[in-house]
């Protein structure tokens, strides 16, 4: 009997989750959902923390015909890389503007201080 798309996705997700749990065999792994695990950890400062891993099989975006446009991980990775590059560029421009403002303010304060000293 053929499996439905939902059953196939569920089987794939469970298989991958089992492989992930096996790979992390030296860690304490807590199953917190049908497709999610939680791992207790300690951060660099010695605080208790948790790492949660959720495994999903995305279908993609809905189209107007009641179906889905298939998910494309390669396109998602390209989009993410472009977003990161765009944010880095914006951060660089903002830092340059901030440095210019700091230099301008410093020069203004020094000029005001010099004017005050000349006036005394």
N, CA, C and O atoms as a GROMACS GRO file, in nm:
protein
  480
    1UNK      N    1   0.083  -0.118   0.000
    1UNK     CA    2   0.000   0.000   0.000
    1UNK      C    3   0.088   0.125   0.000
    1UNK      O    4   0.184   0.132   0.076
    2UNK      N    5   0.057   0.219  -0.082
    2UNK     CA    6   0.136   0.341  -0.095
    2UNK      C    7   0.111   0.432   0.026
    2UNK      O    8   0.000   0.440   0.078
    3UNK      N    9   0.219   0.499   0.069
    3UNK     CA   10   0.208   0.591   0.182
    3UNK      C   11   0.165   0.728   0.131
    3UNK      O   12   0.199   0.768   0.020
    4UNK      N   13   0.091   0.799   0.214
    4UNK     CA   14   0.051   0.935   0.179
    4UNK      C   15   0.171   1.027   0.193
    4UNK      O   16   0.272   0.991   0.254
    5UNK      N   17   0.160   1.147   0.137
    5UNK     CA   18   0.269   1.245   0.146
    5UNK      C   19   0.296   1.280   0.292
    5UNK      O   20   0.412   1.293   0.332
    6UNK      N   21   0.192   1.294   0.372
    6UNK     CA   22   0.208   1.325   0.514
    6UNK      C   23   0.279   1.212   0.587
    6UNK      O   24   0.367   1.238   0.670
    7UNK      N   25   0.244   1.089   0.558
    7UNK     CA   26   0.309   0.974   0.621
    7UNK      C   27   0.455   0.965   0.580
    7UNK      O   28   0.541   0.933   0.662
    8UNK      N   29   0.484   0.992   0.453
    8UNK     CA   30   0.623   0.991   0.405
    8UNK      C   31   0.705   1.099   0.476
    8UNK      O   32   0.818   1.073   0.518
    9UNK      N   33   0.648   1.220   0.489
    9UNK     CA   34   0.718   1.328   0.558
    9UNK      C   35   0.742   1.294   0.704
    9UNK      O   36   0.850   1.321   0.757
   10UNK      N   37   0.643   1.235   0.768
   10UNK     CA   38   0.656   1.197   0.909
   10UNK      C   39   0.764   1.091   0.927
   10UNK      O   40   0.842   1.098   1.021
   11UNK      N   41   0.767   0.992   0.838
   11UNK     CA   42   0.868   0.887   0.845
   11UNK      C   43   1.008   0.945   0.824
   11UNK      O   44   1.102   0.909   0.896
   12UNK      N   45   1.023   1.035   0.729
   12UNK     CA   46   1.152   1.099   0.703
   12UNK      C   47   1.196   1.179   0.825
   12UNK      O   48   1.312   1.170   0.866
   13UNK      N   49   1.105   1.256   0.882
   13UNK     CA   50   1.135   1.338   0.999
   13UNK      C   51   1.177   1.249   1.118
   13UNK      O   52   1.276   1.279   1.186
   14UNK      N   53   1.104   1.142   1.142
   14UNK     CA   54   1.137   1.052   1.253
   14UNK      C   55   1.270   0.982   1.231
   14UNK      O   56   1.347   0.963   1.326
   15UNK      N   57   1.298   0.942   1.106
   15UNK     CA   58   1.426   0.878   1.075
   15UNK      C   59   1.542   0.975   1.100
   15UNK      O   60   1.643   0.937   1.159
   16UNK      N   61   1.526   1.099   1.054
   16UNK     CA   62   1.633   1.197   1.073
   16UNK      C   63   1.651   1.231   1.219
   16UNK      O   64   1.763   1.248   1.266
   17UNK      N   65   1.540   1.241   1.294
   17UNK     CA   66   1.547   1.270   1.437
   17UNK      C   67   1.618   1.157   1.510
   17UNK      O   68   1.696   1.183   1.602
   18UNK      N   69   1.593   1.033   1.473
   18UNK     CA   70   1.662   0.918   1.533
   18UNK      C   71   1.812   0.924   1.506
   18UNK      O   72   1.892   0.897   1.595
   19UNK      N   73   1.850   0.960   1.383
   19UNK     CA   74   1.992   0.975   1.349
   19UNK      C   75   2.056   1.087   1.430
   19UNK      O   76   2.170   1.073   1.476
   20UNK      N   77   1.985   1.196   1.447
   20UNK     CA   78   2.035   1.308   1.524
   20UNK      C   79   2.055   1.270   1.671
   20UNK      O   80   2.156   1.304   1.731
   21UNK      N   81   1.960   1.199   1.727
   21UNK     CA   82   1.971   1.153   1.866
   21UNK      C   83   2.088   1.058   1.880
   21UNK      O   84   2.161   1.065   1.979
   22UNK      N   85   2.107   0.969   1.784
   22UNK     CA   86   2.221   0.875   1.788
   22UNK      C   87   2.353   0.950   1.780
   22UNK      O   88   2.449   0.914   1.848
   23UNK      N   89   2.358   1.054   1.698
   23UNK     CA   90   2.482   1.130   1.683
   23UNK      C   91   2.516   1.206   1.811
   23UNK      O   92   2.634   1.233   1.838
   24UNK      N   93   2.417   1.239   1.890
   24UNK     CA   94   2.437   1.312   2.015
   24UNK      C   95   2.427   1.218   2.135
   24UNK      O   96   2.379   1.257   2.242
   25UNK      N   97   2.471   1.094   2.118
   25UNK     CA   98   2.455   0.991   2.221
   25UNK      C   99   2.524   1.028   2.352
   25UNK      O  100   2.481   0.982   2.458
   26UNK      N  101   2.630   1.108   2.349
   26UNK     CA  102   2.702   1.143   2.471
   26UNK      C  103   2.634   1.256   2.547
   26UNK      O  104   2.679   1.293   2.656
   27UNK      N  105   2.526   1.313   2.493
   27UNK     CA  106   2.452   1.421   2.558
   27UNK      C  107   2.322   1.366   2.618
   27UNK      O  108   2.271   1.263   2.574
   28UNK      N  109   2.270   1.437   2.718
   28UNK     CA  110   2.137   1.404   2.769
   28UNK      C  111   2.036   1.466   2.673
   28UNK      O  112   2.036   1.587   2.652
   29UNK      N  113   1.951   1.382   2.615
   29UNK     CA  114   1.856   1.429   2.516
   29UNK      C  115   1.715   1.405   2.569
   29UNK      O  116   1.681   1.294   2.611
   30UNK      N  117   1.635   1.509   2.567
   30UNK     CA  118   1.496   1.499   2.611
   30UNK      C  119   1.406   1.521   2.491
   30UNK      O  120   1.419   1.620   2.419
   31UNK      N  121   1.315   1.429   2.469
   31UNK     CA  122   1.218   1.444   2.360
   31UNK      C  123   1.105   1.531   2.412
   31UNK      O  124   1.034   1.490   2.504
   32UNK      N  125   1.088   1.650   2.356
   32UNK     CA  126   0.989   1.745   2.407
   32UNK      C  127   0.873   1.764   2.310
   32UNK      O  128   0.781   1.842   2.337
   33UNK      N  129   0.875   1.695   2.199
   33UNK     CA  130   0.768   1.702   2.102
   33UNK      C  131   0.784   1.592   2.000
   33UNK      O  132   0.885   1.521   2.001
   34UNK      N  133   0.687   1.579   1.912
   34UNK     CA  134   0.696   1.472   1.813
   34UNK      C  135   0.813   1.492   1.718
   34UNK      O  136   0.863   1.396   1.660
   35UNK      N  137   0.857   1.616   1.702
   35UNK     CA  138   0.968   1.644   1.612
   35UNK      C  139   1.070   1.740   1.675
   35UNK      O  140   1.137   1.814   1.604
   36UNK      N  141   1.080   1.737   1.808
   36UNK     CA  142   1.169   1.831   1.876
   36UNK      C  143   1.238   1.764   1.994
   36UNK      O  144   1.179   1.686   2.068
   37UNK      N  145   1.367   1.799   2.009
   37UNK     CA  146   1.443   1.752   2.124
   37UNK      C  147   1.502   1.872   2.196
   37UNK      O  148   1.522   1.978   2.137
   38UNK      N  149   1.530   1.854   2.325
   38UNK     CA  150   1.592   1.958   2.405
   38UNK      C  151   1.714   1.897   2.474
   38UNK      O  152   1.711   1.783   2.520
   39UNK      N  153   1.822   1.975   2.480
   39UNK     CA  154   1.947   1.929   2.537
   39UNK      C  155   1.989   2.029   2.645
   39UNK      O  156   2.013   2.146   2.615
   40UNK      N  157   1.999   1.983   2.772
   40UNK     CA  158   2.046   2.075   2.876
   40UNK      C  159   2.196   2.100   2.858
   40UNK      O  160   2.272   2.008   2.831
   41UNK      N  161   2.236   2.227   2.874
   41UNK     CA  162   2.376   2.266   2.853
   41UNK      C  163   2.417   2.368   2.958
   41UNK      O  164   2.336   2.415   3.037
   42UNK      N  165   2.544   2.400   2.957
   42UNK     CA  166   2.599   2.506   3.041
   42UNK      C  167   2.671   2.602   2.947
   42UNK      O  168   2.754   2.560   2.866
   43UNK      N  169   2.638   2.733   2.957
   43UNK     CA  170   2.702   2.829   2.868
   43UNK      C  171   2.842   2.865   2.916
   43UNK      O  172   2.887   2.813   3.019
   44UNK      N  173   2.909   2.952   2.844
   44UNK     CA  174   3.048   2.989   2.875
   44UNK      C  175   3.064   3.054   3.010
   44UNK      O  176   3.171   3.050   3.070
   45UNK      N  177   2.954   3.115   3.061
   45UNK     CA  178   2.960   3.182   3.192
   45UNK      C  179   2.920   3.088   3.305
   45UNK      O  180   2.915   3.129   3.421
   46UNK      N  181   2.891   2.961   3.272
   46UNK     CA  182   2.854   2.864   3.375
   46UNK      C  183   2.706   2.861   3.408
   46UNK      O  184   2.666   2.798   3.506
   47UNK      N  185   2.624   2.928   3.328
   47UNK     CA  186   2.480   2.930   3.351
   47UNK      C  187   2.414   2.811   3.283
   47UNK      O  188   2.458   2.767   3.176
   48UNK      N  189   2.308   2.760   3.345
   48UNK     CA  190   2.231   2.652   3.282
   48UNK      C  191   2.158   2.709   3.161
   48UNK      O  192   2.106   2.820   3.166
   49UNK      N  193   2.155   2.634   3.053
   49UNK     CA  194   2.089   2.676   2.930
   49UNK      C  195   2.032   2.553   2.860
   49UNK      O  196   2.061   2.440   2.900
   50UNK      N  197   1.954   2.574   2.760
   50UNK     CA  198   1.895   2.466   2.681
   50UNK      C  199   1.919   2.493   2.533
   50UNK      O  200   1.916   2.607   2.487
   51UNK      N  201   1.942   2.386   2.460
   51UNK     CA  202   1.947   2.391   2.315
   51UNK      C  203   1.832   2.305   2.266
   51UNK      O  204   1.823   2.187   2.299
   52UNK      N  205   1.744   2.366   2.187
   52UNK     CA  206   1.630   2.292   2.132
   52UNK      C  207   1.651   2.276   1.982
   52UNK      O  208   1.692   2.370   1.913
   53UNK      N  209   1.624   2.157   1.933
   53UNK     CA  210   1.638   2.128   1.791
   53UNK      C  211   1.504   2.076   1.741
   53UNK      O  212   1.449   1.979   1.794
   54UNK      N  213   1.451   2.142   1.640
   54UNK     CA  214   1.324   2.103   1.582
   54UNK      C  215   1.349   2.056   1.440
   54UNK      O  216   1.411   2.127   1.361
   55UNK      N  217   1.301   1.938   1.407
   55UNK     CA  218   1.319   1.882   1.273
   55UNK      C  219   1.187   1.896   1.199
   55UNK      O  220   1.082   1.852   1.247
   56UNK      N  221   1.193   1.957   1.082
   56UNK     CA  222   1.071   1.974   1.004
   56UNK      C  223   1.098   1.938   0.858
   56UNK      O  224   1.211   1.940   0.812
   57UNK      N  225   0.991   1.907   0.790
   57UNK     CA  226   0.999   1.882   0.646
   57UNK      C  227   0.907   1.984   0.579
   57UNK      O  228   0.789   1.956   0.558
   58UNK      N  229   0.960   2.101   0.546
   58UNK     CA  230   0.876   2.208   0.492
   58UNK      C  231   0.819   2.171   0.355
   58UNK      O  232   0.887   2.111   0.272
   59UNK      N  233   0.696   2.207   0.335
   59UNK     CA  234   0.631   2.179   0.208
   59UNK      C  235   0.654   2.291   0.108
   59UNK      O  236   0.657   2.267  -0.012
   60UNK      N  237   0.670   2.412   0.156
   60UNK     CA  238   0.685   2.526   0.067
   60UNK      C  239   0.573   2.624   0.089
   60UNK      O  240   0.502   2.618   0.190
   61UNK      N  241   0.556   2.715  -0.004
   61UNK     CA  242   0.452   2.816   0.008
   61UNK      C  243   0.327   2.772  -0.067
   61UNK      O  244   0.335   2.699  -0.166
   62UNK      N  245   0.214   2.816  -0.018
   62UNK     CA  246   0.089   2.782  -0.086
   62UNK      C  247   0.078   2.859  -0.217
   62UNK      O  248   0.119   2.975  -0.228
   63UNK      N  249   0.023   2.792  -0.315
   63UNK     CA  250  -0.007   2.863  -0.439
   63UNK      C  251  -0.158   2.883  -0.446
   63UNK      O  252  -0.230   2.833  -0.360
   64UNK      N  253  -0.205   2.952  -0.541
   64UNK     CA  254  -0.348   2.985  -0.549
   64UNK      C  255  -0.437   2.869  -0.588
   64UNK      O  256  -0.560   2.883  -0.584
   65UNK      N  257  -0.380   2.756  -0.624
   65UNK     CA  258  -0.460   2.643  -0.672
   65UNK      C  259  -0.485   2.538  -0.566
   65UNK      O  260  -0.526   2.426  -0.598
   66UNK      N  261  -0.462   2.571  -0.440
   66UNK     CA  262  -0.484   2.474  -0.333
   66UNK      C  263  -0.366   2.381  -0.312
   66UNK      O  264  -0.376   2.287  -0.233
   67UNK      N  265  -0.256   2.404  -0.379
   67UNK     CA  266  -0.137   2.321  -0.365
   67UNK      C  267  -0.022   2.401  -0.307
   67UNK      O  268  -0.042   2.506  -0.247
   68UNK      N  269   0.097   2.349  -0.326
   68UNK     CA  270   0.216   2.414  -0.271
   68UNK      C  271   0.319   2.435  -0.380
   68UNK      O  272   0.331   2.354  -0.472
   69UNK      N  273   0.393   2.544  -0.368
   69UNK     CA  274   0.515   2.560  -0.447
   69UNK      C  275   0.621   2.490  -0.365
   69UNK      O  276   0.641   2.525  -0.249
   70UNK      N  277   0.690   2.393  -0.419
   70UNK     CA  278   0.783   2.314  -0.339
   70UNK      C  279   0.891   2.399  -0.272
   70UNK      O  280   0.940   2.496  -0.329
   71UNK      N  281   0.927   2.360  -0.151
   71UNK     CA  282   1.034   2.427  -0.075
   71UNK      C  283   1.166   2.403  -0.146
   71UNK      O  284   1.195   2.291  -0.189
   72UNK      N  285   1.247   2.508  -0.158
   72UNK     CA  286   1.378   2.497  -0.221
   72UNK      C  287   1.484   2.544  -0.121
   72UNK      O  288   1.501   2.664  -0.100
   73UNK      N  289   1.552   2.450  -0.059
   73UNK     CA  290   1.654   2.482   0.040
   73UNK      C  291   1.770   2.561  -0.017
   73UNK      O  292   1.828   2.645   0.052
   74UNK      N  293   1.805   2.534  -0.142
   74UNK     CA  294   1.914   2.608  -0.206
   74UNK      C  295   1.877   2.756  -0.221
   74UNK      O  296   1.959   2.844  -0.194
   75UNK      N  297   1.754   2.782  -0.264
   75UNK     CA  298   1.709   2.920  -0.279
   75UNK      C  299   1.701   2.988  -0.142
   75UNK      O  300   1.736   3.105  -0.128
   76UNK      N  301   1.656   2.913  -0.040
   76UNK     CA  302   1.648   2.969   0.095
   76UNK      C  303   1.787   3.005   0.146
   76UNK      O  304   1.805   3.108   0.211
   77UNK      N  305   1.886   2.920   0.118
   77UNK     CA  306   2.023   2.947   0.160
   77UNK      C  307   2.078   3.070   0.088
   77UNK      O  308   2.147   3.153   0.148
   78UNK      N  309   2.049   3.082  -0.042
   78UNK     CA  310   2.093   3.200  -0.118
   78UNK      C  311   2.029   3.327  -0.064
   78UNK      O  312   2.095   3.429  -0.049
   79UNK      N  313   1.898   3.319  -0.033
   79UNK     CA  314   1.828   3.435   0.023
   79UNK      C  315   1.888   3.475   0.156
   79UNK      O  316   1.906   3.594   0.184
   80UNK      N  317   1.920   3.376   0.239
   80UNK     CA  318   1.979   3.404   0.371
   80UNK      C  319   2.116   3.470   0.355
   80UNK      O  320   2.147   3.566   0.426
   81UNK      N  321   2.197   3.420   0.262
   81UNK     CA  322   2.329   3.479   0.239
   81UNK      C  323   2.316   3.623   0.191
   81UNK      O  324   2.393   3.710   0.234
   82UNK      N  325   2.220   3.650   0.103
   82UNK     CA  326   2.198   3.787   0.055
   82UNK      C  327   2.152   3.877   0.170
   82UNK      O  328   2.198   3.991   0.181
   83UNK      N  329   2.062   3.826   0.254
   83UNK     CA  330   2.016   3.904   0.369
   83UNK      C  331   2.130   3.938   0.462
   83UNK      O  332   2.141   4.051   0.510
   84UNK      N  333   2.216   3.840   0.489
   84UNK     CA  334   2.331   3.863   0.578
   84UNK      C  335   2.426   3.967   0.519
   84UNK      O  336   2.474   4.055   0.591
   85UNK      N  337   2.452   3.959   0.389
   85UNK     CA  338   2.540   4.055   0.323
   85UNK      C  339   2.479   4.195   0.327
   85UNK      O  340   2.549   4.294   0.349
   86UNK      N  341   2.347   4.203   0.306
   86UNK     CA  342   2.278   4.331   0.310
   86UNK      C  343   2.286   4.393   0.450
   86UNK      O  344   2.312   4.512   0.464
   87UNK      N  345   2.262   4.312   0.551
   87UNK     CA  346   2.268   4.361   0.690
   87UNK      C  347   2.410   4.404   0.725
   87UNK      O  348   2.428   4.504   0.795
   88UNK      N  349   2.511   4.330   0.679
   88UNK     CA  350   2.650   4.367   0.706
   88UNK      C  351   2.683   4.501   0.641
   88UNK      O  352   2.751   4.585   0.701
   89UNK      N  353   2.635   4.522   0.520
   89UNK     CA  354   2.659   4.649   0.450
   89UNK      C  355   2.592   4.764   0.524
   89UNK      O  356   2.651   4.870   0.541
   90UNK      N  357   2.466   4.742   0.569
   90UNK     CA  358   2.396   4.846   0.645
   90UNK      C  359   2.468   4.877   0.775
   90UNK      O  360   2.479   4.993   0.815
   91UNK      N  361   2.519   4.772   0.841
   91UNK     CA  362   2.593   4.790   0.966
   91UNK      C  363   2.720   4.871   0.941
   91UNK      O  364   2.755   4.958   1.021
   92UNK      N  365   2.788   4.841   0.830
   92UNK     CA  366   2.912   4.911   0.795
   92UNK      C  367   2.883   5.059   0.770
   92UNK      O  368   2.958   5.145   0.817
   93UNK      N  369   2.777   5.089   0.696
   93UNK     CA  370   2.740   5.228   0.667
   93UNK      C  371   2.705   5.300   0.797
   93UNK      O  372   2.745   5.414   0.818
   94UNK      N  373   2.629   5.234   0.884
   94UNK     CA  374   2.590   5.295   1.012
   94UNK      C  375   2.712   5.323   1.098
   94UNK      O  376   2.719   5.428   1.163
   95UNK      N  377   2.808   5.230   1.100
   95UNK     CA  378   2.930   5.251   1.179
   95UNK      C  379   3.013   5.367   1.123
   95UNK      O  380   3.070   5.445   1.199
   96UNK      N  381   3.018   5.378   0.990
   96UNK     CA  382   3.090   5.489   0.928
   96UNK      C  383   3.024   5.623   0.963
   96UNK      O  384   3.093   5.720   0.994
   97UNK      N  385   2.890   5.627   0.958
   97UNK     CA  386   2.818   5.749   0.994
   97UNK      C  387   2.842   5.784   1.141
   97UNK      O  388   2.860   5.901   1.176
   98UNK      N  389   2.842   5.682   1.226
   98UNK     CA  390   2.863   5.706   1.368
   98UNK      C  391   3.004   5.759   1.393
   98UNK      O  392   3.023   5.852   1.471
   99UNK      N  393   3.103   5.700   1.326
   99UNK     CA  394   3.242   5.746   1.342
   99UNK      C  395   3.257   5.889   1.293
   99UNK      O  396   3.327   5.969   1.355
  100UNK      N  397   3.191   5.924   1.183
  100UNK     CA  398   3.198   6.060   1.130
  100UNK      C  399   3.132   6.158   1.228
  100UNK      O  400   3.184   6.267   1.250
  101UNK      N  401   3.019   6.119   1.287
  101UNK     CA  402   2.950   6.205   1.383
  101UNK      C  403   3.035   6.225   1.508
  101UNK      O  404   3.044   6.335   1.561
  102UNK      N  405   3.098   6.116   1.555
  102UNK     CA  406   3.184   6.126   1.673
  102UNK      C  407   3.300   6.221   1.645
  102UNK      O  408   3.333   6.305   1.729
  103UNK      N  409   3.363   6.209   1.527
  103UNK     CA  410   3.474   6.298   1.491
  103UNK      C  411   3.426   6.443   1.481
  103UNK      O  412   3.495   6.534   1.526
  104UNK      N  413   3.308   6.464   1.421
  104UNK     CA  414   3.254   6.598   1.408
  104UNK      C  415   3.224   6.658   1.546
  104UNK      O  416   3.257   6.774   1.572
  105UNK      N  417   3.163   6.578   1.634
  105UNK     CA  418   3.132   6.627   1.769
  105UNK      C  419   3.259   6.657   1.848
  105UNK      O  420   3.264   6.754   1.923
  106UNK      N  421   3.359   6.573   1.831
  106UNK     CA  422   3.486   6.594   1.901
  106UNK      C  423   3.551   6.725   1.854
  106UNK      O  424   3.598   6.804   1.936
  107UNK      N  425   3.551   6.747   1.724
  107UNK     CA  426   3.608   6.871   1.670
  107UNK      C  427   3.529   6.992   1.719
  107UNK      O  428   3.588   7.096   1.750
  108UNK      N  429   3.397   6.979   1.726
  108UNK     CA  430   3.313   7.088   1.774
  108UNK      C  431   3.343   7.120   1.920
  108UNK      O  432   3.354   7.237   1.957
  109UNK      N  433   3.357   7.016   2.003
  109UNK     CA  434   3.390   7.037   2.145
  109UNK      C  435   3.527   7.101   2.162
  109UNK      O  436   3.545   7.190   2.245
  110UNK      N  437   3.624   7.056   2.082
  110UNK     CA  438   3.759   7.113   2.090
  110UNK      C  439   3.758   7.260   2.046
  110UNK      O  440   3.829   7.342   2.104
  111UNK      N  441   3.679   7.292   1.944
  111UNK     CA  442   3.670   7.430   1.897
  111UNK      C  443   3.603   7.518   2.003
  111UNK      O  444   3.645   7.631   2.026
  112UNK      N  445   3.501   7.465   2.068
  112UNK     CA  446   3.432   7.539   2.174
  112UNK      C  447   3.525   7.559   2.292
  112UNK      O  448   3.525   7.666   2.353
  113UNK      N  449   3.602   7.457   2.325
  113UNK     CA  450   3.697   7.467   2.437
  113UNK      C  451   3.806   7.570   2.404
  113UNK      O  452   3.843   7.650   2.490
  114UNK      N  453   3.855   7.568   2.281
  114UNK     CA  454   3.958   7.664   2.240
  114UNK      C  455   3.903   7.807   2.242
  114UNK      O  456   3.972   7.900   2.284
  115UNK      N  457   3.778   7.825   2.198
  115UNK     CA  458   3.714   7.956   2.199
  115UNK      C  459   3.696   8.005   2.340
  115UNK      O  460   3.712   8.124   2.369
  116UNK      N  461   3.661   7.913   2.429
  116UNK     CA  462   3.643   7.950   2.570
  116UNK      C  463   3.774   7.992   2.634
  116UNK      O  464   3.779   8.087   2.711
  117UNK      N  465   3.881   7.919   2.600
  117UNK     CA  466   4.014   7.952   2.653
  117UNK      C  467   4.063   8.087   2.599
  117UNK      O  468   4.128   8.162   2.671
  118UNK      N  469   4.031   8.118   2.474
  118UNK     CA  470   4.072   8.245   2.414
  118UNK      C  471   3.993   8.361   2.477
  118UNK      O  472   4.044   8.473   2.487
  119UNK      N  473   3.870   8.334   2.519
  119UNK     CA  474   3.786   8.437   2.575
  119UNK      C  475   3.822   8.470   2.720
  119UNK      O  476   3.782   8.575   2.770
  120UNK      N  477   3.894   8.386   2.784
  120UNK     CA  478   3.929   8.410   2.925
  120UNK      C  479   4.037   8.510   2.942
  120UNK      O  480   4.077   8.540   3.055
   0.00000   0.00000   0.00000
